[in-house]
Amino acid sequence: MHCDPRFSRVREVFERHFADGEELGAAFAVYLDGEPVVDLWDGIADRHTGRPWAADTPAFAYSCTKAITAAVLLQLAERGLVDVRAPVADVWPEFAAGGKETVTVEHLLTHQCGLPVVAEPVPVEEFEDQPAIAARLAGQAPLWEPGSAHGYHALTYGFLVGEVIRRVTGKSVGDLVAAEIAGPLELELWVGAPDSVIARTARLKAGERPGPGVTETPAGGRPPEVLAEMARAALDPQSLMNRALGNPGMHLLKGGANNPVVLRAGWPAAGVVTTARGLAGFYRALVGGELLRPETLQDAMRPRVHGPDRVLLLDTSFGLGFMRPSLTFPMPSPTAFGHSGMGGSLGLGDPGRGLAIGYVMNKMADAISGNLRGLRLVQAVYDSL
């Protein structure tokens, strides 16, 4: 483990989480101006066997994947292979069905296309057949006029953006991540993990508190009527929130997200298996201009939508696939961008402060986006600058 003395406060917060019983196993990594300044890990990777968390223990990081998928698409845009302002149907003709002829790639990246749910239940047999799930979405009509509102496409984001990428390259997001991001940069990061990685992946432990769908972030700024609406949505299996999160349903598999089928599938919205060091390294490369040109990243960071989210109900803010500071991504800096994952995982970059951060853990918070542990660690980093 490593912690630069300037960031001793970060180590204190990390250790306190374990002392207070808030963590089971976790890792946290920080780069400052491209240099590693924090690389911490501790705890238990598998509570059933007692396997300790090691330096190279990866974890399933849910929606942290979305930022990685966005980077893959933006690389293709830089090469002139995709125009984010062009209709999706230009590269995926079947997508025009249901009145979606004018839906653009930018609408997909910014959760504005109106397809946050797969209308029919996805059978388990299709979990590893991403084009089949994408075909289901191509045949649907949007739930709202694309571009008129935004709502978090928790799982469908990946099948939609991933199919655009496949149509252009003939390859999956996972294949491109391995060949053009994780491989060249030697990152411990996989969108679709091989069996050798699955064998040492941390085993997730479900959240202990009731109320699925409630976002564990500081309460400030959430009107009581919004909290009441969220509580109602969490208890209603037919709410847009639960339908967006539950199909394809990982819960249908033994062990849920711990099942090798999920870890191997490489869903481009929720499929990354990574160490904290690997996730932070991805953002280090983004901030450092190794993956995208600086002007491409700056444009991708520019918020396209901000305000009430039709799925999460809280305010959200998105650039091209990246979360921007909002109630669901409460960052200390206006130049921070990144993505959180259900249960608490978190990756972010901050060009204005030269920061890249990754946090993964296996004791899930009962939250769609972020948890207080990750936010405390991030705050400690900024307080240490």
N, C-alpha and C positions, 0 to 999 in steps of 0.2 A: 504494500500500500504506500501511497505517496500523498502528502499534503504540504504544499508550500506554506511556510510560517505565516505569510500574509493572509492565508485563508484558514487559520486555526479555528475561527468561529464556525466555519462550515463543518469541520470535523466534530466540534462540540455538539452542534445540532444533530448531526448524523448519529453520533453515539448516544445522545439523549433519547432519540426515537427508539433505540433498542432497549435502553435502560427502562423506559416507560412502558415497554411492551407494545409499542405501536407498529414495530416491524417484526417480520419473521426472518426474511432474508432480503438484502437490497444491495445496490451498488450505485455510486454517484461519481461522475467524472466531469471535469471542467478543463477547457483549453482557454488560455488568455493570449491573444495575439499569436495564435498558432502553437503555443507551447503548453505542454501538460502541467497543470498546477494542482489538480486534485484528482486522485484515483483511489476511491475508497470502496470497500466491500466488507460484508459481515453477515453473520447469521446462518440460517438453515435453508438450503435449496429445496429439500424434500422432507417434509415433516413426517412422512410415513417411514422413511428409512434413516432419517437423521443425517443424510448427506450434507456436508457443510457447503456454504457458498464459497466458491473459489474465484481466483482472479479471472478465469475464463468462463465462468458460468453465465450463459445467456438466459434471457427470459422472453416470453411472448409479450409484446408491447402494444397489442391492439392497434388503435388508430394513429399511433406514431408513424405507421406505414404510409399514411396519406401524403405526408410531406415528401417521402422518398419517391412515391409514384409520381408526384407532381414534378420532381426534379428530372425524372426520366423523360417525361413528356416535354419539359422545357428544353432539355438537351436536343430532342428531335426538332423542336421549333427553331432552335438556333441553326440547325443544319438545313432548314427550309423544307423539312419533311412534313410538318404540321403547321397550320395557321390557326392559332387559338381563336381568332375572330371569325373563322369560316364555319359554315354549317357542319355538324357532325356527319350528316348524310353524304358529304363530299367524299369521305373515306369509308363510310359504313352505310351504304344505300338503304338497307333494311330499316335503319333507325328512323327514317322519315315517316313510318307508319304512325297512325294516331294523331296526326296534326303536328308532328315534330320537325317539319321540313326546315324551319328557321332556327332550331336550337343549335347553338354554337358550342365549340369545345370549351370556350370560356364559361359558358353556363354550367357545364359539367364540373369544372374545377372550382366553381364558386357556389355550388349547391343551389343553383337557381333553376335547374331544368325541370323540376316538378316530378321527379321519379325517386322519391326517398324510400319506397317500398317495392318489393317484388309482390305482385298482386296475388299469385297463387303460391301455396307452400312449395318450397324447393325440396325434393326428395334427397335423402342422404346420398343416394347414388350420384347425384350431380355435384356434390361438394367440391370435388376436384376437377370439375368440368366447367371452367370459367366461361368459355364461349357459349355453352348451353344456357347458363344463367343470364348472360348478356343478351341472348336471343329472346328470352322471356321479356326483358325490359324493352327491347326494341319494338315489341308488338304492343306495348302499353301506351295509353294516352296520359299526358301529364296531369297531375292533380291540381296544378295552378298554371296560369299563363307563364311560360318560361321568361325569366327576366323581370317579372313583376314582383317577386318575393323570393326569399331564400329560406331553406329548411335543411337541416343537417342530414346528408345522405350517408348515414352511418356505415352501411355495408355496400349499398348500390354504387356509391362513388367509385369504388375500386373496379367493379365489373364494367362500368361505363367507360371510365378513363382507360382501364386496362384493355378493353376491346379496341378503342381507337389506336392504342399503341400496337396491338397485335395486327390490326389491319394495315398499318403503315410499315411494320418491320417484319411481320411473320413470327415474332417472338413474344414470349410472356414478359411481364414486368420483372418477375423473379430472374429470368435468364439475363435480361439486360442489366439488372442490378449487380448480378454476379460478374458479368463480363466488363461492365463499364464504370462501376462505382466501387463495390466492395472488393473485387479482385485487385484492380490497379492500386487502390489505396490501402490494401491489406487490412480491411475493416472486419471486425467480428460481427457481421450483419448479414442476414439471409431473409429474403422474401420467398419462403418455401424452404424449410430446413431439411438437409439430408439426415439420414438415420443416425449418423455419427454425432451430429449436433443435437438431435432430439434426445439422445441418450443422456446428455449432460445438461439439458435445459431445466431450469428451475420449475418446480411444480407449483402452480398457482393455488392459493387458498381463497375461497370465496369470502366476500365481505360478510360481516357479522350483523350489521344493522339492517332493519327492515326498510322498505321504501325504494325499490329499484327505480332508477330514473332520476333520483335527486342528485344534483351536482354538488359535490363537497367542495365548495369554495367559500370565501368569507361572505357573510350574510349581507354586508352593506350593499345597498343599491338594488335589492330585490324587494319590490313592493309586496305586501301581504297577499294581494289578489293573485300575483304571479305565482307565489309559493303555493297557494291553494289550488291553482290550476295545474301546477306541476304534480301535486299530490294526487289530484283526481286522475291525471293522465297516467301516472305510475301504476295506479290500481286498476285501470281499464285496459284489458288485453287488446281491445280494438282501437286504442288511441294511436295516433300517428307515431308517437314516441316509441311505444312498444312494438308496433308493427315494423318500424324502421330498424329496430335493434334485434328483432327476433326471427328474421327470415332472410337467409338461411339460419336455422337455429342450431348454434353450437351445442345447446343443452340436449339435443337429440342424441348426441354421442356420449358414450361412457367417459366420464372425466371432463366433459365439456372442452374447453380450450386446451386442456392438457392432452387431449387425444392426438395421437400421431397423424390422423387424417387432417386435422386442423393445422397442425404445425407444418405439415408437408405441403398443404394446399397452396400456400402463398397468395391468399386473397390480397389484392392490391389496396384494399381499404383497411384491412385488419389482419395482417399475416406476417409481420416482421418478427423475427427472433433475433435478439441482439443483446450484446453486453452494453453497459452504460458507456464504456470506452468506445465501442463501435458506433453508438448513436451520437455521442459527442463528436467523434471523428468525422461523421457525415456532415455535421453542421460546421465543423472547423473547415472542411473542404469547401463548403458553400460560401462561407464568409470570406475565405481566402482566395476565392476566384478559381479554384481548381476544377469545379464541376460546371459552373455557369459563368458567363461573362458578368462582371459587376453590374452592367446596365440591365442585363436580363433579370438578375436577382432583384435589383431595385424596382423594376417594373412589376415583378411577381409579388413583391411585398406590398405594393400599393393596394390599399383596401378597395375592393369592388363592392362589397356589401357590408353593412353595419346596422344592427338594430334587432328587433324581435325576430326570433327564429321560429318558423312554423312547426318544427319538430321538437326542439329542446325547450322552446317557450321563453327562455332567457335571451338576452342580447348576445349575439355572436358577431364576429367580424372576420372576413376572409379576403385574402389576396388570391393569387392563382394557386390554390391548393394549400396555402399556408394560413394558419391561424394568426390573427393580429390581436393586440391587446383588447380585451373585452371582459365581461363578467365571467365568461367561461375560459378565458385565457388571461388571468389577471397578472400581468407582468409589470415589474418595476420601471421598465424603460419603454419609451414610445418607439424605439427602433428595434425592439425584439420581435421575432417571428418564430414560428415553429409549429408543433402539434403535440397535443396531449393524447393519452390513450385511456380507455375505460379502466377504471380501477386505480389509476394513479401514475402510470409511466409518463415520461415527459422528455421531449427533446426541443432545444431552442438554440437559435443563433441570434447574435446582436452585433451587426456591423458597426454600430455607433460606439460600442464599448469593447469591441474585439473579443467577444465571448462566444463560446460554444459549450453547451451543457447537455448531458444525458443522465437520466435517472430511470432505473428499472427496479422492480421489486416483485415479490410474490404474495404478499398479504394484501389482497384487493380491498380498496375502499369501495363502498357502495355508491359509486359515482360514475356518471358517463364521462366526465372530463375533469382530469386532474384530481389531486387530493392535497390536504393541508401539509402533509409531510414534504411532498415535492416543492410546494410553494414556499415553505419555511427554508428549505435548502437553497432555493433560488434567491430568496431575499438575503440569506446570509452571504451568498456570493457577491451580490451587489453592495451589501453593507461593508464588505471587505475591500472593495476597490478604493 
